[in-house]
Amino acid sequence: MKIVSWNLKNIGQTKLGNNFTATIANKGLGNNVGDYINRVVMGNVAWTNILTANPADIFIVIELKTGGHQKGKPVSGTCIPTITTITANMNNYVNGTALAANYTYNYVTPQVVGYHEAVGIIFNTQRLTFAGNGVLRDNNNLYINPRTPYGATFTINGTANQINVVGIHAPPPSGGANIRFKPPIDFARKVATVPQLATPNSMVSGDYNCDPTSTYTNGFGNQVGWNFAGYGTLLAPNTLSSVRNKVANGNPPPANYLSDAYDNLLFNFAAPMGTTQLVADVIANARDMTQNPPTALYPGNLVALVNNYNKVSDHLPVVIEF
């Protein structure tokens, strides 16, 4: 099972068609934003230096653009066309290949989770059967602000086992140095109270906008991070995943192009032997696929890589495979 979670920064139909500059577009990584996303998610040979060649079984899209703001309401605007296009791209990738025997994709109908935002969940119907979905509330039966979690349940085909995936997008840090992580930490702590998270075989993925070790200070002293009871991750603390909008030449790599440890995927089951989880650094590991063998684009083309990647997102994808 391969699961990709990716904050795609207000992804909509127009953004999917945005082109890269020639420096990157001619290197076999994708002709535009949609093509680039598809190659990463589907295990294209361009990324087998850091990822397996297996396509994703579940793709969780954070920051899927929609109209509206009422939590739990139907999406509008370009939301459905966008997730339909992403799903079609994934199906087109496998159609006519040996992969088609094991991969066919559909999406779960999104719902509004906050102002102009939804979570997209695309799944492999040959591996999973859709069993339910919805926006989630905290232990007081209240939606969580500013963006409530959204989840879906699947039955693993050929078994009675189910898997539950939840996508979240925390508010960004704000304020002075002592309190800047209060908004995302308080949000994550509320998410941890969602009753459905007690369900076995569950995952909570997305943009936490903080790390489990982030802190803030209030009248009760130093508040350290957050804890999801029974959940864990294979990512090391402080694994950077947030992409800078321009290269910071004064910092050593990877801090010259990455800034914060914001993205994660937590799970509440024993990871099977051989499970891998990583933040896929598609900047440092980008290669010129027109060369044989492929040659590294980093660090010689770092400025172009960062500038073009910002057309895709300001976050790297998180990938788990077991």
Secondary structure, 3 states (H helix, E strand, C coil): CEEEEEEEEEECHHHHCCECCHHHHCCCCCCEHHHHHHHHHCCCHHHCCCCCCCCCCEEEEEEEECCCCCCCCECCCCHHHHHHHHHHHHHHHHCCCHHHHCCCEEEECCEEEECCEEEEEEEECCCEEEEEEEECECCCCCECCCCCCEEEEEEECCCCCEEEEEEEECCCCCCCCCCCCHHHHHHHHHHCCCHHHHCCCEEEEEECCCCCCCEEEECCEEEECCCCCCCECCCCCCCCCEECCCCCCCCCCCCCCECCCCEEEEECCCCCCCCEEEECCCCCCCEECCCCCCEECCCCCHHHHHHHHCCCCCECCEEEEC
